[in-house]
Amino acid sequence: MPWKLGSFVLVILVLAIRPADACAPVVEVQFFESGGGDIFTIANKSQSPLRLESLTIRLQGSRGRLVFDTEDGGPGYSMPQQFEAVDNDVGLVGEPVVADGAEELRLQFKAFTAGRRFMFVIDLDDRLATSDFGQAVVSGAEIEGAEAIAVLREVGGGIATARGVFHADGRALLLGGLCV
């Protein structure tokens, strides 16, 4: 009977290393520091036809105690930049008005299907007494710990949520469970 035990172990191993469920949502958010406003890119990398409906970026918990710097004065350091979409072929529903010093940004979409990307510009500043490059320049390490949450809808109407935190490289990979 050793061959039966070996077959059973093989089946367990195959199930354990199979690829993630094709229905699982995958969204990638990347942050890039830039002199003319900081850049965020969002990519819907889901394998199934999941449409990204909303994305929330929460800066609370970031290592740099980050805030959105959208107006002169206030908690930001310098060079404020209000939210500005670089392109809008994903059906961004209105450009959000982000308050100066806010720690949260929420976007809504109507045509952000799998395989598409979106980019926007907004200024981030840190609130550290001694920061990596000064308060006006945010390093990837300073966004570490911030969170992003995505809500996606499948063709049949089911909803899936994906969550992730930013790492020191400025990237957050949002993963979710199976579609409901």
C-alpha positions as CSV (number, residue, x, y, z in Angstrom):
1,M,0.0,0.0,0.0
2,P,2.9,2.5,0.0
3,W,2.0,3.5,-3.6
4,K,-1.4,4.7,-2.4
5,L,0.1,6.9,0.3
6,G,2.6,8.2,-2.2
7,S,-0.3,9.0,-4.6
8,F,-2.2,10.8,-1.9
9,V,0.8,12.9,-1.0
10,L,1.2,13.8,-4.7
11,V,-2.4,14.9,-4.9
12,I,-2.0,17.1,-1.8
13,L,1.2,18.7,-3.3
14,V,-0.5,19.4,-6.6
15,L,-3.4,21.0,-4.9
16,A,-1.1,23.1,-2.6
17,I,0.9,24.5,-5.5
18,R,-1.9,25.1,-8.0
19,P,-2.2,28.7,-9.3
20,A,-4.4,31.1,-7.5
21,D,-8.1,30.9,-8.3
22,A,-8.7,32.8,-11.6
23,C,-11.6,34.6,-9.9
24,A,-9.4,36.2,-7.3
25,P,-8.9,39.9,-7.5
26,V,-5.4,41.3,-8.0
27,V,-4.7,45.0,-8.1
28,E,-1.3,46.7,-8.0
29,V,-0.8,50.3,-6.8
30,Q,2.6,51.9,-7.1
31,F,3.8,55.3,-5.7
32,F,6.6,57.3,-7.4
33,E,8.1,60.5,-6.0
34,S,8.2,63.2,-8.6
35,G,9.2,66.9,-8.6
36,G,6.0,68.1,-10.2
37,G,3.5,66.1,-8.0
38,D,3.8,62.6,-6.9
39,I,2.6,59.8,-9.1
40,F,0.4,56.8,-8.4
41,T,-0.3,54.1,-10.9
42,I,-3.1,51.5,-10.5
43,A,-3.2,48.3,-12.5
44,N,-6.1,45.8,-12.5
45,K,-4.1,42.6,-12.8
46,S,-7.1,40.2,-12.1
47,Q,-7.1,37.1,-14.3
48,S,-10.9,37.0,-14.7
49,P,-13.2,39.8,-16.0
50,L,-13.3,41.7,-12.7
51,R,-14.0,45.4,-13.0
52,L,-12.4,47.7,-10.4
53,E,-15.2,49.8,-9.0
54,S,-13.4,51.7,-6.2
55,L,-10.0,52.2,-4.7
56,T,-9.2,53.8,-1.4
57,I,-5.7,54.8,-0.3
58,R,-5.3,55.3,3.5
59,L,-2.1,56.9,4.6
60,Q,-2.7,56.3,8.3
61,G,-0.1,53.9,9.5
62,S,2.6,55.0,7.0
63,R,6.1,55.2,8.4
64,G,6.4,58.8,7.3
65,R,3.0,59.9,8.8
66,L,2.1,61.0,5.3
67,V,-0.6,63.5,4.3
68,F,-1.9,64.7,0.9
69,D,-0.6,68.3,0.4
70,T,-3.2,69.9,-1.9
71,E,-3.0,73.6,-0.9
72,D,-0.4,76.2,0.3
73,G,0.0,76.3,4.1
74,G,-1.5,73.7,6.3
75,P,0.2,70.5,7.3
76,G,2.0,70.0,4.0
77,Y,5.5,71.2,3.5
78,S,5.7,72.8,0.0
79,M,4.8,72.4,-3.7
80,P,1.1,71.4,-3.2
81,Q,-0.6,69.5,-6.0
82,Q,-4.4,68.8,-6.1
83,F,-5.5,65.5,-7.6
84,E,-5.1,65.3,-11.4
85,A,-5.8,62.3,-13.6
86,V,-3.1,61.7,-16.2
87,D,-5.6,59.8,-18.3
88,N,-9.2,58.6,-17.9
89,D,-9.8,55.7,-20.2
90,V,-11.0,53.6,-17.2
91,G,-14.1,55.7,-16.4
92,L,-13.0,57.7,-13.4
93,V,-16.2,59.0,-11.9
94,G,-15.4,62.6,-11.2
95,E,-12.1,63.8,-9.8
96,P,-12.1,63.7,-6.0
97,V,-11.5,66.9,-4.1
98,V,-8.9,66.0,-1.5
99,A,-8.7,68.3,1.5
100,D,-5.2,69.6,2.4
101,G,-3.8,67.3,5.1
102,A,-6.2,64.5,4.3
103,E,-4.9,60.9,4.9
104,E,-7.5,59.2,2.7
105,L,-8.3,59.3,-1.0
106,R,-11.2,57.4,-2.6
107,L,-11.6,56.8,-6.3
108,Q,-14.6,55.4,-8.2
109,F,-14.5,53.9,-11.7
110,K,-17.1,52.6,-14.2
111,A,-14.9,50.9,-16.9
112,F,-11.7,49.8,-15.1
113,T,-11.6,46.2,-16.5
114,A,-8.9,43.6,-16.0
115,G,-5.6,44.4,-17.8
116,R,-6.1,48.2,-17.7
117,R,-4.0,50.9,-15.9
118,F,-4.7,54.3,-14.5
119,M,-2.3,57.1,-13.4
120,F,-2.8,60.2,-11.3
121,V,-0.7,62.9,-9.7
122,I,-1.1,64.4,-6.2
123,D,1.4,65.7,-3.7
124,L,2.3,63.8,-0.6
125,D,4.4,65.1,2.3
126,D,5.7,63.5,5.4
127,R,5.4,64.9,8.9
128,L,8.6,63.6,10.4
129,A,11.0,65.8,12.2
130,T,13.9,64.1,10.5
131,S,12.8,62.4,7.2
132,D,14.8,60.6,4.5
133,F,14.9,63.6,2.1
134,G,13.1,66.4,3.8
135,Q,9.3,66.7,4.3
136,A,8.6,67.7,0.7
137,V,10.2,64.6,-0.8
138,V,8.6,61.2,0.1
139,S,10.6,58.1,-0.2
140,G,9.1,54.7,-0.8
141,A,10.2,53.7,2.7
142,E,8.0,56.5,4.1
143,I,4.9,55.2,2.4
144,E,5.5,51.8,3.9
145,G,2.6,50.7,6.1
146,A,-0.1,52.8,4.2
147,E,-3.0,50.7,3.0
148,A,-5.0,50.3,-0.2
149,I,-8.4,48.7,-0.5
150,A,-10.1,47.8,-3.8
151,V,-13.7,46.7,-4.5
152,L,-14.2,44.8,-7.7
153,R,-17.3,43.4,-9.5
154,E,-17.5,40.3,-11.6
155,V,-19.7,40.1,-14.7
156,G,-22.4,38.2,-12.8
157,G,-22.6,40.9,-10.2
158,G,-20.6,39.3,-7.4
159,I,-18.3,41.6,-5.4
160,A,-14.8,40.9,-4.3
161,T,-12.5,43.0,-2.1
162,A,-8.7,43.1,-2.3
163,R,-6.4,44.7,0.3
164,G,-2.7,45.4,0.6
165,V,-0.2,47.5,2.3
166,F,2.6,49.6,0.7
167,H,6.1,48.3,1.1
168,A,9.4,50.2,1.2
169,D,9.6,50.0,-2.6
170,G,6.4,52.1,-2.9
171,R,4.4,49.2,-4.2
172,A,1.2,47.6,-2.7
173,L,-0.1,44.3,-4.1
174,L,-3.8,44.0,-3.3
175,L,-5.1,40.5,-3.1
176,G,-8.5,39.2,-2.2
177,G,-10.4,36.0,-1.6
178,L,-12.6,34.2,-4.0
179,C,-15.5,36.0,-5.7
180,V,-18.8,35.9,-3.9
